Amino acid sequence: MKLDILAFGAHPDDVELGCGGTIAKEIQLGKKVGIIDLTRGELGTRGSAEIRDQEAAKAAKILGVAVRENLRMRDGFFQNDEAHQLEIIKMIRKYQPEIVLCNAIYDRHIDHGKGSKLVSDACFLSGLRKIETLYENEIQEAWRPKVVYHFIQWATIEPDVVVDITGFEKIKEDAIMAYDSQFFNPETNEPVTPIATKNFLESIHYRAQDLGRLIGTDFGEGFTVERYLAVNRLTDLI
């Protein structure tokens, strides 16, 4: 299955938090979108890997993605090395996306920056035909996405581009709340974590509002880029 957009997250819920609105919008516009989670988030303080599996499936259904896979890398301990790069390359060649979305270039959680560089490096290497990969006993064709965009997570990073997600913020927030074991719930006895506070939950909404304000819309999601943005004409910009 060829995808238009393939989003990678170090943990289940990274993609929903970082670019859920953009994904929902692109799907409604007719694009095929998939999600690849690197780990099962098994080191998370709250819930369990099994619960995260169920939550990820629920969130994928809310967003309407065509496919979601989990590479089951070690949460907290995966590395940007040849073995891990090859696993990402297999996914890129399998789905042949034009656009790849991935973790923030740096962030509070060490896996986010690692995951960002791992996916970015693999996107380049995936285009080298002398790197041979097999998927289901067949040699894969080389494939390099046209662009890689990095979504913004915990840390405040100045975006290079902001996508207007007005009208899709509710889908994004519903997909995030599919991970109900992870976020604020005054009735749970689970330990409080930085993302399990009311403040963090509210910040998702007001960050989207603030980014929307800055581009003259109601809601937005920000991304950083690896190369200059290009448009055919100035009127392509809003």
N, CA and C of each residue as an Amber inpcrd file, in Angstrom:
protein
   714
   0.8370000  -1.1950000   0.0000000   0.0000000   0.0000000   0.0000000
   0.8790000   1.2540000   0.0000000   0.6990000   2.1080000  -1.0050000
   1.4430000   3.3620000  -1.0390000   0.6890000   4.4210000  -0.2510000
   1.4330000   5.1470000   0.5860000   0.8530000   6.2120000   1.3910000
   1.3390000   7.5700000   0.9050000   0.5170000   8.5810000   1.1150000
   0.9460000   9.9470000   0.8370000   1.8050000  10.4860000   1.9740000
   1.3990000  10.1720000   3.1960000   2.0840000  10.6810000   4.3870000
   2.2860000   9.5350000   5.3660000   3.4950000   9.4400000   5.9230000
   3.7900000   8.4420000   6.9480000   4.3380000   9.1770000   8.1680000
   3.6470000   9.0310000   9.2910000   4.0410000   9.7090000  10.5280000
   4.6750000   8.7180000  11.4870000   5.8550000   9.0500000  11.9760000
   6.5770000   8.2210000  12.9380000   6.5560000   8.8960000  14.3150000
   6.3380000   8.0970000  15.3580000   6.4250000   8.5960000  16.7220000
   7.2270000   7.6360000  17.5700000   8.0470000   8.1650000  18.4570000
   8.8280000   7.2900000  19.3340000   7.9210000   6.4590000  20.2210000
   6.7860000   7.0550000  20.6290000   5.8370000   6.3690000  21.4990000
   4.4220000   6.5260000  20.9430000   3.5480000   5.5560000  21.2280000
   2.1410000   5.7940000  20.9440000   1.7000000   7.0560000  21.6970000
   1.0060000   7.8990000  21.0490000   0.4720000   9.2180000  21.4560000
   1.3350000  10.3780000  20.9930000   2.6030000  10.1500000  20.6080000
   3.4440000  11.2440000  20.1080000   2.8350000  11.8780000  18.8650000
   2.4050000  11.0480000  17.9300000   1.8660000  11.5490000  16.6690000
   0.5740000  12.3240000  16.9130000  -0.3060000  11.7770000  17.7520000
  -1.5690000  12.4560000  18.0260000  -1.3200000  13.8370000  18.6460000
  -0.4030000  13.8920000  19.6040000  -0.1050000  15.1540000  20.2780000
   0.5540000  16.1510000  19.3340000   1.4510000  15.6690000  18.4840000
   2.2320000  16.5760000  17.6430000   1.5660000  16.9950000  16.3520000
   0.8330000  16.0820000  15.7190000   0.3010000  16.4120000  14.3920000
  -1.0410000  15.7590000  14.0980000  -1.8130000  15.4660000  15.1510000
  -3.0990000  14.8130000  14.9560000  -4.0700000  15.6170000  14.1030000
  -4.0610000  16.9290000  14.2750000  -4.9570000  17.7680000  13.4800000
  -4.5800000  17.7940000  12.0160000  -3.2840000  17.8620000  11.7390000
  -2.8040000  17.8560000  10.3530000  -3.1640000  16.5480000   9.6700000
  -2.9700000  15.4370000  10.3750000  -3.3050000  14.1320000   9.8170000
  -4.7950000  14.0380000   9.5180000  -5.6290000  14.4400000  10.4740000
  -7.0750000  14.3770000  10.2660000  -7.4990000  15.2110000   9.0610000
  -6.8940000  16.3800000   8.9020000  -7.2350000  17.2560000   7.7810000
  -6.8190000  16.6390000   6.4620000  -5.6030000  16.1130000   6.3980000
  -5.1150000  15.5160000   5.1510000  -5.9580000  14.3080000   4.7530000
  -6.3860000  13.5300000   5.7280000  -7.2280000  12.3720000   5.4210000
  -8.5620000  12.8230000   4.8310000  -9.1520000  13.8700000   5.4050000
 -10.4110000  14.3710000   4.8550000 -10.2170000  14.9230000   3.4430000
  -9.0280000  15.4150000   3.1510000  -8.7280000  15.9290000   1.8170000
  -8.3850000  14.8110000   0.8280000  -8.4590000  13.5690000   1.2970000
  -8.2820000  12.4400000   0.3970000  -6.9140000  11.7910000   0.4040000
  -6.0420000  12.2050000   1.3020000  -4.7050000  11.6190000   1.3690000
  -4.7240000  10.3320000   2.1900000  -3.8470000   9.3990000   1.8170000
  -3.6710000   8.1760000   2.5960000  -2.5280000   8.3940000   3.5840000
  -2.8330000   8.1680000   4.8530000  -1.8710000   8.4500000   5.9180000
  -1.7020000   7.2230000   6.7950000  -0.4770000   6.9600000   7.2160000
  -0.1910000   5.8620000   8.1330000   0.6400000   6.3420000   9.3050000
   0.6470000   5.5540000  10.3740000   1.4350000   5.8560000  11.5710000
   2.3090000   4.6610000  11.9060000   3.5670000   4.9220000  12.2210000
   4.4920000   3.9060000  12.7190000   4.9680000   4.3350000  14.1060000
   4.6690000   3.5430000  15.1220000   5.1890000   3.7830000  16.4690000
   6.4730000   2.9810000  16.6330000   7.5210000   3.6270000  17.1160000
   8.7940000   2.9260000  17.2860000   8.7520000   1.9630000  18.4650000
   8.1340000   2.3820000  19.5750000   8.0750000   1.5600000  20.7840000
   6.6190000   1.4200000  21.2420000   6.4160000   0.5870000  22.2390000
   5.0790000   0.4280000  22.8160000   4.8890000   1.3380000  24.0380000
   5.8870000   2.1690000  24.3340000   5.7910000   3.0420000  25.4970000
   5.7770000   2.2720000  26.8020000   6.5050000   1.1610000  26.8220000
   6.4190000   0.2560000  27.9750000   7.0510000   0.8080000  29.2520000
   7.8480000   1.8600000  29.1500000   8.4380000   2.4630000  30.3440000
   7.5690000   3.5760000  30.9260000   6.4380000   3.8380000  30.3130000
   5.5480000   4.8800000  30.8090000   5.1120000   4.6050000  32.2430000
   5.0550000   5.6480000  33.0710000   4.7160000   5.5040000  34.4880000
   3.3060000   4.9660000  34.6750000   2.3920000   5.4050000  33.8370000
   0.9900000   5.0380000  33.9850000   0.5850000   4.0000000  32.9380000
  -0.3260000   3.1200000  33.3080000  -0.8110000   2.1210000  32.3660000
   0.2170000   1.0400000  32.0960000   0.1090000   0.4300000  30.9110000
   1.0200000  -0.6530000  30.5210000   1.1250000  -0.6730000  29.0060000
   2.0580000  -1.4780000  28.5040000   2.2090000  -1.6000000  27.0550000
   0.9370000  -2.1440000  26.4170000   0.3090000  -3.0890000  27.0950000
  -0.9230000  -3.6780000  26.5630000  -2.0440000  -2.6430000  26.4800000
  -2.1270000  -1.7960000  27.4940000  -3.1350000  -0.7290000  27.4700000
  -2.8240000   0.2610000  26.3640000  -1.5450000   0.5830000  26.1940000
  -1.1640000   1.5320000  25.1370000  -1.4820000   0.9580000  23.7590000
  -1.3220000  -0.3520000  23.5900000  -1.6930000  -0.9760000  22.3070000
  -3.1600000  -0.7200000  21.9920000  -4.0070000  -0.9190000  22.9940000
  -5.4520000  -0.7180000  22.8130000  -5.7690000   0.7530000  22.5500000
  -5.1030000   1.6300000  23.2770000  -5.3510000   3.0600000  23.1040000
  -4.8930000   3.5360000  21.7270000  -3.7670000   3.0140000  21.2620000
  -3.2580000   3.3980000  19.9470000  -4.2160000   2.9700000  18.8400000
  -4.7810000   1.7940000  18.9760000  -5.7430000   1.3130000  17.9860000
  -6.9880000   2.1950000  17.9730000  -7.4450000   2.5860000  19.1500000
  -8.6210000   3.4570000  19.2490000  -8.3360000   4.8210000  18.6250000
  -7.1640000   5.3820000  18.9100000  -6.7970000   6.6850000  18.3550000
  -6.6810000   6.6310000  16.8400000  -6.1190000   5.5420000  16.3140000
  -5.9820000   5.3860000  14.8650000  -7.3480000   5.3900000  14.1890000
  -8.3230000   4.7490000  14.8310000  -9.6790000   4.7100000  14.2840000
 -10.3050000   6.0960000  14.2880000 -10.0640000   6.8620000  15.3380000
 -10.6050000   8.2250000  15.4260000 -10.0200000   9.0980000  14.3180000
  -8.7270000   8.9840000  14.1080000  -8.0790000   9.7910000  13.0660000
  -8.4360000   9.3190000  11.6640000  -8.6920000   8.0210000  11.5120000
  -9.0220000   7.4740000  10.2010000  -7.8270000   7.0880000   9.3630000
  -6.6900000   6.7680000  10.0250000  -5.4920000   6.4110000   9.2670000
  -5.6660000   5.0670000   8.5650000  -4.9450000   4.8980000   7.4620000
  -5.0630000   3.6770000   6.6650000  -4.3720000   2.4980000   7.3240000
  -3.3190000   2.7680000   8.0900000  -2.5530000   1.6900000   8.7140000
  -1.8000000   2.2410000   9.9120000  -1.6000000   1.3880000  10.9200000
  -0.7460000   1.7360000  12.0580000   0.0440000   0.4980000  12.4430000
   1.3710000   0.6580000  12.5550000   2.2360000  -0.4510000  12.9450000
   3.0940000  -0.0320000  14.1280000   3.5750000  -1.0200000  14.8610000
   4.4830000  -0.7720000  15.9740000   5.7300000  -1.6230000  15.7770000
   6.9060000  -0.9740000  15.7610000   8.1630000  -1.6800000  15.5080000
   8.7350000  -2.3470000  16.7550000   8.1330000  -2.1060000  17.9100000
   8.5300000  -2.7500000  19.1680000  10.0170000  -2.5760000  19.4870000
  10.5400000  -1.3970000  19.2000000  11.8830000  -1.0730000  19.6690000
  11.8220000  -0.8500000  21.1770000  12.9830000  -0.8650000  21.8280000
  13.0170000  -0.7400000  23.2850000  12.7980000   0.7000000  23.7250000
  11.7230000   0.9200000  24.4340000  11.4140000   2.2370000  24.9650000
  12.5770000   2.7160000  25.8250000  13.0760000   3.9090000  25.5330000
  14.1570000   4.4890000  26.3100000  15.5460000   4.0720000  25.8760000
  15.6570000   2.9370000  25.1630000  16.9850000   2.3940000  24.8830000
  17.2710000   2.1290000  23.4090000  16.3120000   2.4220000  22.5160000
  16.6410000   2.2400000  21.0980000  17.7180000   3.2510000  20.7100000
  18.4610000   2.9180000  19.6570000  19.5810000   3.7480000  19.2300000
  19.4700000   4.1020000  17.7430000  20.1480000   5.1540000  17.3720000
  20.2390000   5.5170000  15.9590000  21.4480000   4.8000000  15.3700000
  21.2780000   3.4910000  15.1330000  22.3660000   2.6990000  14.5800000
  21.8600000   1.9330000  13.3610000  22.7440000   1.1450000  12.7610000
  22.4000000   0.4640000  11.5160000  21.1740000  -0.4320000  11.6460000
  21.1200000  -1.2110000  12.7090000  20.0090000  -2.1520000  12.8660000
  18.6710000  -1.4250000  12.9390000  18.6090000  -0.3530000  13.7120000
  17.3650000   0.3950000  13.8480000  17.0460000   1.1820000  12.5730000
  18.0750000   1.7290000  11.9310000  17.8520000   2.4370000  10.6750000
  17.2560000   1.5070000   9.6170000  17.7300000   0.2730000   9.5650000
  17.2130000  -0.6730000   8.5800000  15.7410000  -0.9940000   8.8100000
  15.3360000  -1.0320000  10.0710000  13.9220000  -1.2770000  10.3610000
  13.0500000  -0.1310000   9.8440000  13.5390000   1.0930000  10.0030000
  12.7980000   2.2520000   9.4950000  12.8030000   2.2540000   7.9670000
  13.9550000   1.9490000   7.3850000  14.0590000   1.9060000   5.9240000
  13.0420000   0.9330000   5.3350000  12.8780000  -0.2060000   5.9630000
  11.8970000  -1.1890000   5.4710000  10.4930000  -0.6000000   5.4330000
  10.1450000   0.1790000   6.4480000   8.8200000   0.7910000   6.4910000
   8.6680000   1.8790000   5.4230000   9.7110000   2.6620000   5.2390000
   9.6660000   3.7200000   4.2110000   9.5240000   3.1030000   2.8200000
  10.2680000   2.0550000   2.5660000  10.1890000   1.4040000   1.2600000
   8.8830000   0.6310000   1.0890000   8.3450000   0.1410000   2.1630000
   7.0740000  -0.5730000   2.1010000   5.9380000   0.3590000   1.7130000
   5.9090000   1.5520000   2.3190000   4.7730000   2.4600000   2.1280000
   5.0440000   3.6070000   1.1580000   6.3130000   3.8400000   0.8190000
   6.7020000   4.8350000  -0.1940000   5.9880000   6.1860000  -0.0110000
   6.0870000   6.7880000   1.1530000   5.4120000   8.0730000   1.3770000
   6.1140000   9.2230000   0.6610000   5.3390000  10.2040000   0.2690000
   5.9140000  11.4320000  -0.2770000   6.4020000  12.3290000   0.8640000
   5.6850000  12.2840000   1.9790000   5.9890000  13.1270000   3.1290000
   6.1460000  12.2510000   4.3670000   7.1740000  12.5310000   5.1520000
   7.3570000  11.8670000   6.4500000   7.2560000  12.9150000   7.5500000
   6.4880000  12.5990000   8.5850000   6.3950000  13.4210000   9.7870000
   7.0520000  12.6540000  10.9260000   7.8120000  13.3440000  11.7620000
   8.4660000  12.6290000  12.8670000   8.6840000  13.5450000  14.0570000
   9.2500000  12.9780000  15.1090000   9.3910000  13.6620000  16.3920000
  10.1400000  14.9850000  16.3080000   9.9870000  15.7580000  17.3720000
  10.6910000  17.0290000  17.4960000  12.1990000  16.8100000  17.4980000
  12.9270000  17.7790000  16.9590000  14.3840000  17.6320000  16.8320000
  15.0750000  17.5760000  18.1830000  14.4880000  18.1960000  19.2060000
  14.9430000  18.0110000  20.5910000  13.7310000  18.1890000  21.4940000
  13.7960000  17.5800000  22.6730000  12.6370000  17.6410000  23.5530000
  13.0170000  17.1440000  24.9400000  12.0690000  17.2410000  25.8610000
  12.2910000  16.7960000  27.2310000  12.5960000  15.3040000  27.3030000
  11.8490000  14.4820000  26.5700000  12.0560000  13.0320000  26.5870000
  13.1810000  12.6720000  25.6180000  14.1570000  11.9130000  26.0870000
  15.3210000  11.6050000  25.2590000  14.9570000  10.8290000  24.0000000
  13.8760000  10.0570000  24.0420000  13.4950000   9.2870000  22.8600000
  13.0060000  10.1640000  21.7180000  12.5300000  11.3550000  22.0350000
  11.9910000  12.2020000  20.9750000  13.0920000  12.6880000  20.0380000
  14.1550000  13.2470000  20.6150000  15.2750000  13.6740000  19.7750000
  15.9400000  12.5050000  19.0630000  16.1130000  11.3900000  19.7760000
  16.7050000  10.1940000  19.1620000  15.8480000   9.6970000  18.0150000
  14.5360000   9.6300000  18.2590000  13.6260000   9.1490000  17.2260000
  13.6060000  10.0560000  16.0240000  13.6900000  11.3670000  16.2740000
  13.7130000  12.3480000  15.1990000  14.9020000  12.1240000  14.2660000
  16.0900000  11.9900000  14.8500000  17.3110000  11.8110000  14.0430000
  17.3210000  10.4380000  13.3770000  16.8590000   9.4130000  14.0900000
  16.8070000   8.0670000  13.5310000  15.9560000   8.0410000  12.2680000
  14.7690000   8.6000000  12.3310000  13.8740000   8.5810000  11.1770000
  14.4280000   9.4450000  10.0530000  14.9510000  10.6130000  10.3950000
  15.5140000  11.5030000   9.3850000  16.6670000  10.8420000   8.6420000
  17.5810000  10.2210000   9.3840000  18.7160000   9.5430000   8.7440000
  18.2410000   8.3870000   7.8700000  17.2530000   7.6380000   8.3600000
  16.7430000   6.4980000   7.6070000  16.0590000   6.9500000   6.3180000
  15.4250000   8.1130000   6.3380000  14.7830000   8.6330000   5.1240000
  15.8170000   8.8670000   4.0260000  16.9760000   9.3870000   4.4050000
  18.0360000   9.5770000   3.4080000  18.5860000   8.2340000   2.9240000
  18.9150000   7.3700000   3.8750000  19.5130000   6.0850000   3.5130000
  18.5660000   5.2320000   2.6760000  17.2800000   5.3850000   2.8830000
  16.2930000   4.5890000   2.1560000  16.3460000   4.8300000   0.6510000
  16.9030000   5.9780000   0.2570000  17.0100000   6.2870000  -1.1670000
  18.2460000   5.7290000  -1.8330000  19.1080000   5.0680000  -1.0720000
  20.3440000   4.5110000  -1.6370000  20.0940000   3.0760000  -2.0900000
  20.1510000   2.8480000  -3.3770000  19.7770000   1.5260000  -3.9180000
  20.7540000   0.4200000  -3.5430000  21.9750000   0.7940000  -3.1270000
  22.9380000  -0.2430000  -2.7480000  22.7170000  -0.7480000  -1.3150000
  21.8000000  -0.1390000  -0.6060000  21.3760000  -0.6880000   0.6850000
  20.2230000  -1.6310000   0.3800000  20.4400000  -2.9090000   0.5970000
  19.4270000  -3.9060000   0.2390000  18.6120000  -4.2970000   1.4660000
  17.3070000  -4.2600000   1.3200000  16.4110000  -4.7060000   2.3850000
  15.4040000  -5.6930000   1.8160000  14.9960000  -6.6140000   2.6700000
  13.9890000  -7.6050000   2.3010000  12.7440000  -7.3990000   3.1290000
  11.5970000  -7.4940000   2.4820000  10.3370000  -7.4750000   3.2040000
   9.4590000  -8.5890000   2.6480000   9.0730000  -9.5060000   3.5250000
   8.3180000 -10.6950000   3.1290000   9.0320000 -11.4310000   2.0030000
  10.3570000 -11.5880000   2.1930000  11.2410000 -12.3510000   1.2950000
  11.3830000 -11.7410000  -0.0920000  11.0350000 -10.4880000  -0.2540000
  11.2170000  -9.8080000  -1.5320000  12.1270000  -8.5980000  -1.3420000
  13.0100000  -8.3820000  -2.3220000  13.9000000  -7.2280000  -2.2760000
  13.0800000  -5.9590000  -2.4930000  13.2830000  -4.9920000  -1.6300000
  12.5420000  -3.7450000  -1.7410000  13.2410000  -2.7410000  -2.6560000
  12.4610000  -1.9150000  -3.3110000  13.0030000  -0.8500000  -4.1380000
  13.4100000   0.3310000  -3.2570000  14.4800000   1.0150000  -3.6610000
  14.9020000   2.2140000  -2.9380000  13.8070000   3.2750000  -3.0260000
  13.6430000   4.0230000  -1.9520000  12.6350000   5.0970000  -1.9350000
  13.0470000   6.1660000  -0.9420000  13.0080000   7.4110000  -1.3710000
  13.3140000   8.5180000  -0.4670000  12.1400000   9.5040000  -0.4790000
  11.5730000   9.7970000   0.6770000  10.4940000  10.7900000   0.7340000
  10.9650000  12.1450000   0.2120000  10.0220000  12.9200000  -0.3020000
  10.3730000  14.2430000  -0.8090000  10.7700000  15.1920000   0.3040000
  10.0490000  15.1260000   1.4240000  10.3210000  16.0420000   2.5330000
  10.1070000  15.3440000   3.8730000  10.8230000  15.8450000   4.8840000
  10.6410000  15.3920000   6.2710000  10.2990000  16.6130000   7.1040000
   9.1960000  16.5370000   7.8370000   8.7920000  17.6040000   8.7400000
   8.8030000  17.0680000  10.1730000   9.2580000  17.9000000  11.1060000
   9.3250000  17.5120000  12.5140000   8.2580000  18.2690000  13.3000000
   7.3560000  17.5290000  13.9490000   6.3350000  18.2080000  14.7330000
   6.9190000  18.6930000  16.0530000   6.1680000  19.5300000  16.7510000
   6.6150000  20.1460000  17.9960000   5.9320000  19.4360000  19.1610000
   6.6840000  19.1920000  20.2490000   6.1510000  18.4250000  21.3670000
   6.1980000  19.2240000  22.6650000   6.8640000  18.7260000  23.6800000
   6.8670000  19.3950000  24.9900000   7.5650000  20.7540000  24.9300000
   8.7720000  20.7580000  24.3940000   9.5670000  21.9860000  24.3640000
   8.9700000  22.9930000  23.3920000   9.1330000  24.2580000  23.7180000
   8.6790000  25.3200000  22.8230000   9.7430000  25.5540000  21.7630000
   9.4450000  25.1670000  20.5520000  10.3480000  25.3330000  19.4080000
   9.6540000  26.2220000  18.3940000  10.3720000  27.2050000  17.8750000
   9.7880000  28.0870000  16.8670000   9.5550000  27.2940000  15.5790000
   8.3180000  27.2370000  15.0980000   8.0480000  26.4720000  13.8820000
   8.5340000  27.1920000  12.6310000   8.8680000  26.4260000  11.6130000
   9.1780000  26.9790000  10.2950000   7.9210000  27.1020000   9.4470000
   6.9360000  26.2790000   9.7500000   5.6650000  26.3170000   9.0220000
   4.5560000  25.9450000   9.9890000   3.4040000  26.5700000   9.8500000
   2.2420000  26.2630000  10.6820000   1.0830000  25.8580000   9.7770000
   0.4920000  24.7080000  10.0680000  -0.6480000  24.2120000   9.2990000
  -1.9350000  24.6450000   9.9890000  -2.8480000  25.2140000   9.2260000
  -4.1590000  25.5920000   9.7510000  -4.9740000  24.3190000   9.9810000
  -5.3030000  24.0250000  11.2350000  -6.1000000  22.8250000  11.5360000
  -7.4840000  23.1860000  12.0550000  -7.9160000  24.4080000  11.7670000
  -9.2410000  24.8390000  12.2050000 -10.3120000  23.8730000  11.6960000
 -11.1570000  23.4240000  12.6030000 -12.1870000  22.4530000  12.2530000
 -11.7670000  21.0220000  12.5240000 -10.4830000  20.8200000  12.8320000
  -9.9710000  19.4690000  13.0840000  -9.3790000  19.3340000  14.4780000
  -9.4630000  20.4250000  15.2580000  -8.9010000  20.3800000  16.6050000
  -9.6520000  19.4000000  17.4990000 -10.9440000  19.2340000  17.2670000
 -11.7270000  18.3050000  18.0990000 -11.3170000  16.8610000  17.8170000
 -11.0950000  16.5240000  16.5530000 -10.6440000  15.1680000  16.2180000
  -9.2850000  14.9090000  16.8630000  -8.3970000  15.8890000  16.7770000
  -7.0740000  15.7610000  17.4050000  -7.2160000  15.4900000  18.8980000
  -8.0250000  16.2810000  19.5830000  -8.1690000  16.1410000  21.0250000
  -8.8550000  14.8300000  21.3970000  -9.8000000  14.3830000  20.5830000
 -10.4400000  13.0900000  20.8340000  -9.4340000  11.9510000  20.6880000
  -8.5570000  12.0520000  19.6770000  -7.5390000  11.0150000  19.4680000
  -6.5480000  10.9920000  20.6240000  -6.1980000  12.1620000  21.1330000
  -5.3040000  12.2360000  22.2810000  -5.9470000  11.5930000  23.5050000
  -7.2240000  11.8870000  23.7120000  -7.9040000  11.3690000  24.9010000
  -8.2420000   9.8860000  24.7770000  -7.9800000   9.2860000  23.6130000
  -8.0660000   7.8270000  23.5150000  -7.0560000   7.1850000  24.4650000
  -5.9850000   7.9260000  24.7730000  -4.9670000   7.4590000  25.7180000
  -5.3660000   7.8990000  27.1260000  -6.5200000   7.4550000  27.5830000
  -7.0280000   7.9670000  28.8510000  -6.2370000   7.4980000  30.0540000
  -5.3990000   6.4860000  29.8940000  -4.5560000   6.0690000  31.0190000
  -3.3870000   7.0330000  31.2310000  -3.0880000   7.8590000  30.2270000
  -1.8840000   8.6780000  30.2570000  -2.1070000  10.1010000  30.7580000
  -3.3150000  10.6080000  30.5790000  -3.5360000  12.0290000  30.8050000
  -4.3990000  12.3030000  32.0300000  -4.6580000  13.5620000  32.2890000
  -5.3080000  14.0060000  33.5130000  -6.6540000  13.3250000  33.7410000
  -6.7800000  12.7460000  34.9170000  -8.0270000  12.1160000  35.3330000
  -8.0830000  12.1970000  36.8560000  -8.9140000  13.0860000  37.4050000
  -8.9310000  13.2800000  38.8630000  -9.4060000  12.0590000  39.6430000
  -9.9670000  11.0790000  38.9590000 -10.5090000   9.9100000  39.6440000
  -9.5420000   8.7300000  39.7020000  -8.3940000   8.8500000  39.0420000
  -7.4500000   7.7350000  39.0270000  -6.5240000   7.7850000  40.2390000
  -6.0120000   6.6150000  40.6020000  -5.0110000   6.5260000  41.6740000
  -3.5980000   6.3990000  41.1310000  -3.4500000   6.5070000  39.7970000
  -2.1280000   6.4110000  39.1790000  -1.2660000   7.6090000  39.5900000
   0.0640000   7.4490000  39.5720000   0.9420000   8.5680000  39.9200000
   0.7630000   9.7430000  38.9580000   0.9740000  10.9410000  39.4740000
   0.9100000  12.1380000  38.6300000   2.2330000  12.2930000  37.8830000
   2.1410000  12.5080000  36.5840000   3.3190000  12.7220000  35.7480000
   3.1900000  14.0910000  35.0820000   4.2640000  14.5900000  34.4550000
   4.1730000  15.9070000  33.8040000   3.0680000  16.0110000  32.7520000
   2.7440000  14.9010000  32.0730000   1.6960000  14.9790000  31.0550000
   0.3220000  14.5830000  31.5990000   0.2640000  14.2180000  32.8760000
  -1.0060000  13.8050000  33.4660000  -1.5740000  14.8910000  34.3750000
  -1.3250000  16.1480000  33.9950000  -1.8500000  17.2700000  34.7560000
  -2.8990000  18.0120000  33.9320000  -3.7540000  18.7290000  34.6240000
  -4.7600000  19.5340000  33.9360000  -4.0930000  20.6040000  33.0900000
  -3.0130000  21.1590000  33.5910000  -2.2800000  22.1950000  32.8520000
  -1.8170000  21.6810000  31.4960000  -1.2390000  20.4680000  31.4780000
  -0.7510000  19.9310000  30.2050000  -1.9030000  19.7120000  29.2370000
  -2.9970000  19.1660000  29.7340000  -4.1480000  18.9040000  28.8800000
  -4.6640000  20.2100000  28.2680000  -4.7400000  21.2420000  29.0700000
  -5.1970000  22.5380000  28.5640000  -4.1910000  23.1510000  27.5990000
  -2.9060000  22.8540000  27.8120000  -1.8700000  23.4380000  26.9520000
  -1.9710000  22.9530000  25.5140000  -2.4850000  21.7510000  25.3250000
  -2.6630000  21.2270000  23.9720000  -3.5890000  22.1420000  23.1780000
  -4.6710000  22.5520000  23.8380000  -5.6660000  23.4110000  23.1910000
  -5.1230000  24.8230000  22.9960000  -4.5300000  25.3950000  24.0620000
  -4.1180000  26.7920000  23.9050000  -2.8710000  26.9430000  23.0400000
  -2.0310000  25.9140000  22.9220000  -0.9110000  26.0120000  21.9780000
  -1.4480000  26.0530000  20.5480000  -2.4210000  25.1910000  20.2550000
  -3.0250000  25.1900000  18.9200000  -3.7160000  26.5190000  18.6370000
  -4.3720000  27.0730000  19.6610000  -5.0080000  28.3820000  19.4950000
  -3.9670000  29.4670000  19.2300000  -2.8610000  29.4200000  19.9660000
  -1.8410000  30.4540000  19.8110000  -1.1830000  30.3790000  18.4360000
  -0.8790000  29.1670000  17.9820000  -0.2960000  29.0310000  16.6480000
  -1.2890000  29.4780000  15.5750000  -2.5690000  29.1730000  15.7950000
  -3.5800000  29.6560000  14.8630000  -3.6440000  31.1750000  14.8560000
  -3.5940000  31.7680000  16.0310000  -3.6040000  33.2350000  16.1360000
  -2.4830000  33.8580000  15.3240000  -1.3110000  33.2440000  15.3920000
  -0.1370000  33.8090000  14.7310000  -0.2120000  33.7280000  13.2080000
  -1.0670000  32.8460000  12.6760000  -1.2160000  32.7660000  11.2120000
  -2.5870000  33.2650000  10.7510000  -3.3550000  33.8440000  11.6820000
  -4.6310000  34.4320000  11.3090000  -5.7710000  33.4450000  11.1960000
  -5.6580000  32.2920000  11.8800000  -6.7410000  31.3150000  11.8840000
  -7.0690000  30.9690000  13.3400000  -7.9650000  30.0240000  13.5330000
  -8.3540000  29.6770000  14.9030000  -7.3940000  28.6930000  15.5630000
  -6.9080000  27.6970000  14.7950000  -6.0440000  26.6620000  15.3640000
  -4.9330000  26.3060000  14.3770000  -3.7680000  25.9410000  14.9100000
  -2.6530000  25.5520000  14.0520000  -1.7620000  24.5150000  14.7090000
  -0.9680000  23.8540000  13.8820000   0.0880000  22.9370000  14.3470000
   1.3900000  23.3280000  13.6700000   2.4590000  23.3710000  14.4610000
   3.7340000  23.8180000  13.9310000   4.6940000  22.6860000  13.6210000
   5.5350000  22.9220000  12.6170000   6.5470000  21.9560000  12.2010000
   7.8570000  22.6840000  11.9020000   8.9740000  21.9920000  12.1040000
  10.2630000  22.4780000  11.6260000  10.6490000  21.6620000  10.3940000
  11.5000000  22.2480000   9.5740000  11.8320000  21.6360000   8.2870000
  13.3240000  21.3720000   8.1760000  13.6890000  20.5410000   7.2040000
  15.0970000  20.2190000   6.9790000  15.6600000  20.9420000   5.7500000
  14.7940000  21.5070000   4.9560000  15.2380000  22.3000000   3.8110000
  14.2550000  23.4430000   3.6210000  14.6320000  24.4040000   2.7820000
  13.7410000  25.5330000   2.5470000  12.3880000  25.0590000   2.0430000
  11.3440000  25.7250000   2.5150000  10.0170000  25.4870000   1.9670000
   9.9570000  26.1000000   0.5750000   9.2280000  25.4580000  -0.3250000
   9.1250000  25.9540000  -1.6940000   7.6650000  26.0330000  -2.1100000
   7.2950000  27.1230000  -2.7530000   5.9470000  27.2840000  -3.2860000
   6.0640000  27.7260000  -4.7420000   5.0310000  27.4470000  -5.5240000
   5.0370000  27.8500000  -6.9310000   4.8120000  29.3550000  -7.0960000
   4.0210000  29.9250000  -6.1690000   3.7090000  31.3420000  -6.2610000
   3.3240000  31.8520000  -4.8770000   3.4550000  33.1400000  -4.6620000
   3.1850000  33.7240000  -3.3610000   1.7520000  33.5140000  -2.9280000
   0.8470000  33.3990000  -3.8840000  -0.5660000  33.2090000  -3.5130000
  -0.8550000  31.8030000  -2.9920000   0.1400000  30.9160000  -3.0310000
  -0.0200000  29.6170000  -2.3850000  -0.0020000  29.7580000  -0.8810000
   0.5360000  30.8590000  -0.3880000   0.6260000  31.0880000   1.0560000
  -0.6550000  31.7310000   1.5600000  -1.0690000  31.3660000   2.7670000
  -2.2700000  31.9980000   3.3350000  -1.8700000  32.9810000   4.4250000
